């Protein structure tokens, strides 16, 4: 059991990223599992380790209420653990109840039958350090301190108990485990607990003092419900920048009549998630068509783009639809389909750099170029 505890502790400390998924949240949890009680060596009056009590595997259950500060969680815990007695070994006499209800003493020795149970009801405060991925498996380790009411009931026969007493003492524990979310608010966990309640004092039916300690090792599964965490702050969306009005370059005074082709680029912008030609875009396209008349039968390249508010694959398709809308507009006003080429770049060539998911008007565009090399 101790080897398992060391393994769990090493596994959790190997994770190094602070857990922030439940920051500033309250939680309640329930847990339960199997427990092994270490042999209890009792000092009887002045006789050291005079009586040893063995136990079967028992159970350990509990509940927690806590608050997640980020890397550290603070919680209050109530727990109950118990195991049945299987045997007793003694180097001194042990009292027992006779058939007539009196008290007698058994000689020193081992007794296979020693009925009864040992239990501990505890109230603890724990501090747990979390490690690991916010959205995946996390480890945790930490100590706990509190009080425990240890009760022992045992007898050498069925006539009555030789010891039936309890004592409240200071207790401490060490915890190591892992947890993982199964929904936005629910976590499951697996943990090891070493529990120690020293300085227990009991009195047997003969009035003798028994001094000892209760130690146990538990493996427990748990379910935790998180609530009360603040809502995440929304990511601010920048206001879209208005599209600059296109101003054609001033025409130079020709020395002689020369046909001058203006290759562009001509840039038209689109509404969010749209491929429709807006009135502003139509005005720019009409100007581009007018300038094309001076370019003979030059090639026309249409490059479609999108902002980063959608998925990459969706934005490729959207930018293609925008390029196709411009092509339809141009071909409907005298430019032959055969000289027009389109290419969709999606969100890969932004005019304005933004974070993923941000809407940006100047990135929702089609650029038009005329002449050789217009597709570069």
N, C-alpha and C positions, 0 to 999 in steps of 0.2 A: 504493500500500500504506500509506503514512504517513497519507493522508487517511482511509482506512478505520480506522486505529488511533485517530485523533482522534475520529471519529464514535462508535466503540464506547466510548471513555472518557467522552464527554459523555453518552451514553445511560445509562451506569451511574451517574454522579454525579447525574443528575436524580432518581434514586430515593432517598428520604430516610429510610425506616423501617428500623431495624436488623433484620437477619435473625436470628431466634432459633430457627428450626425445628430446627436441628441442634446446639443448644447442648450442650456437654460430650460430644460424640460423636467417636469416631475415624473415619477414612475412608481408603480406598485408591482410587486411580483410575488409569485408563489413557486415553491420548489420542493422536491422530495427525492429520496433515493436510499441506497443501502449504506449501512454503517458497520464498522468493526470497532469494538471496544477493546482497548489494551487491557491485559490482565491487571486487576486492581490488587495491589499489595497493601494490606491493612496492618498498621501498627496497633496492637491490642494492649492497652495500658502502656507499660514500659517495654513490652516485647516488640522489637523491630521486625517488620515484614512477617508477622506471626501467621497471617491468614491471607491466602491468595484466592481470588474468585475469578472463574472463567465464565465466558459468555458465548452464546451463539451470535451469528450475524444479526444485526438489528436494523432499525429504520431511522431515518432522519428527515423531518419535514420542517417547513418554515415559511414565513412571509416577510416581505420587505416593503418599506416606503422610503423613497429617496429623492434626491435632486442632483441633476447632472450639471456640474460646473464647467464642463469641457473635458480637460484631460483627467480630472478627478471627479468621482461621484461620492457623495456622503449619504448614508442610509441608516435607518433604524430597522432592526431585525428582531423578530421573535421566532424562536425555534424550539422544537421538542424532539428528543432522541431517546430511544429506549432499546434494550436488548435483554433477552431472558438468560438467567443463570443456568449453567450446565454442570458445574462442578466446583468443589471447594477443597483446598489443600491447607492444612494447618499444622504448625509446630507447637501449638498450645491447645488446651481444651476449648471446645466450642459448646455453648449452651444449646439445648433443644427442649421442646415441650414434650412432656410425657403423655401417655395415654390418659392419665387422670387429670391432666391440665397443669401439673407441676413443672418445675424446672430441674433439669439434670444436665450433666456435662459429658460430652463425647470426648474420647481420647484423641490425641493428635493423630493426624493421618489424612488420607485422601478419601473424598466421598463423591461417588459418581452422581448420586442424586443430591442436588441442593436446589430445591425449587425456589423461584422468586424472579425478580426483575430489578435492573438498575436503570434509572432514567435521569434526564437532566432537562429542565425547562429553563431557557436562557432568554435574556433581553440584552441585545448588543447594539453598539454603534460601530459601523464599518466605514473605512476610507479606502476606496478602490481606484487604482490607476488604470486607465484604458490605453491600449495600443492597437494600431492597425488601421485598415481601410475603413473610411466612413461608411461605405455602402456594402461592405462585405464582412468577412469574419474578423472579429476583434478579440484580442486577449485582455485579460484584466488580472491584477494581483493586488493584495492589500491585507492589512490587519484589521482586527476588531477587538473591542474591549467592552465589558459589561458585567452583568451578574448572572449567576445560574443557581437554580434550586435543584440540588442533587438528592435523589431519593434512592435508597437501597432497601430491598425486601428480600430476605433469603432464609431458608430453613433446611434442616437436615431430614425432616420427615413431613408428613402431611398433617400433623397435629397442630402445628402453628409455626410462626416465624421466629427465628433466633434474633434477627435484626429487622426492624421495621421503623425506619427513622429517616429524616431528611435534614439538610443543612443548606443555607444560602451563602455563597462565597463569590468573590471576584473571579471572573473568568476571562480568558482571551482566546483568540483564534487567528489562524492564517488561512487565506483564501487564494486560489489561483484557478483560472478557468478561461473559457472562450464563449463568445456570444455572436449571434448573427441575426439580422432582421429578416422577418418573413412577410412583413407588410410595412406601411408607413409608420405604424405606431406599435407594432408587436415584435418583440425579440424572443428567440429561444436561446438557452444557455446550457452549458455543461461545466460543472466546477468540482474541484476537490476542496475539502475543508478539514483542517486539523483543529480540533477543539480541546481545550485544556481548562479544567476547573480544579485547582490545587487547594489544599488546606481544608478538606471536608472532614467534619467531626460528627460521628454518630454514636449512639448508645445502644447496646444490645439488651436483651431481656434480663441479663444478670447484672446490669448496671455498669458494665465495663465500657471504657471509651475506645472507639475505633477511629484511627486517623489514617487518611489516605487521599488519593486524588483520582479524578475521572478524566480519562483521555480517550478520544475517539478519532477515527478517520472515516470520512464520508465521500461518496461519489454521488452527485445530485444533478438531476435535470431540472430546468426552470423555465417559466414563462413570464415575460415582463411586458406590462402595458405602459406606454409613454404618453404623456399628455401635457398641455399647457405651454408648449414651445412657441416662441414668437413667430409670426409669419415672416418669411424671407422678404427682404426689401426688393421692390421691383427694379429691374435694370432700366435706367433712364434712356429714353429714345431721343436722339438729337432731332431737332427740327430740320425738315428737308431744305436744302439750299435751292433757291429758285434757279431755273435754267437761264444761263446768260443769253441775251438776245444776239442773234447772229448779225454781224455787221460786215457786209462784203468789203473787201479792200478797195481803196479808191482806184479808179481806172486811170492809168497813166496816159498822158497825151501821146497818141501814136505818131511816130514820124511818118509812117505810111500805114495804110490799112492792113493790120495784122490780126489774124484770127487767134485769140488767146483762150486756151482751155484752163478753167479753174478746177483743179482735181479734188478740192476739198481738204480735209474731211468736213462733211456736213453731218451734224449730230442732231438727232431727234430723241426726245425723252418720252417715257411712258408712265402712266399711273401704276400703282402697286398691283402686281399680279395680273396686269392687263397687257394686251397686245394691240389694242385699238389705236388708230391714228387720231391724236387729239387735234383740235383746231390750231394750236401753236405748232405742233409737228407738221401739219399740212402746209402752213405758211413757209416753214423752212424747206420742206420738200419741193414746193412750187418754185422757190428760188433756185434749188439745186437742179430741177428739171430745166429751168430757163438757162442756167449756165451750161448744162450738158449740150445744148445746141451748138456751142462753140467747140465741142470736143470731137466732132465727127461721129464715128461709130466706135468710140473707145469702150473698153471693158468697164463694167461697174461692179464693185465689190461691196457687199453689205455684211457688216460684222455685228451680230446680235449679242447683247450683254444683259446680265441680271444682277440685282443686289444679292446680299447674303441672307435674306430673310426666309428662304426655303431650303430644301435639301439640294445638294449639288446636282443630282440627276434630274430633279424637277426643274432646276434653273437652266439646265442645258436645253430642255424642251421648250421652256418659256422664251428663252432668247432666240430659239429657232423660229417660234411663232411670230415674234416681233420682226425678225428679218423678213419672213414671208409676207407680213402685212405691208412692209415698205416696198417689197418687190411688186406686190399686186398694185400698189398705188402708182409706182413708176411706170409699170407696163401698161396700166390703164390710161396713161397720159403721154404715150408716144415712144417710150423707150422699149426696145425689143427685148423679149424674154431671153433671147439667145446670148445677149451680151451681159446679162446680170448673173452674178454668182453670190451665194449666201454661205455664211459660216456662223455656227453658234459657239460662243465661248463660255456661256453660263456665267458663273460668278468668279471665274479664274482671272479676269483682267479688270479689276475695279478701277474706276476713274478717281474714286475717293476711298482710301483704306478705312474699313470699319471692322468691328468685331462680328463674329458669327451671329446671325439672327437679327441684325440691325437693318432696317429699311433705309435706303439712301437713294433719292431721286436721280442723282447724276450717274449712278451705276445702272439704272434701268434705261438703256439707250440702244440705238442702232447708229453706227458710223458708216457714212457713204463716201467712197473714194472712186475717182475716175482715172482711166489711163493705165499704161503699163506699170506693173508692180503694185497695183492698187490692193492686191490681196495680202501684202506683206505687213 
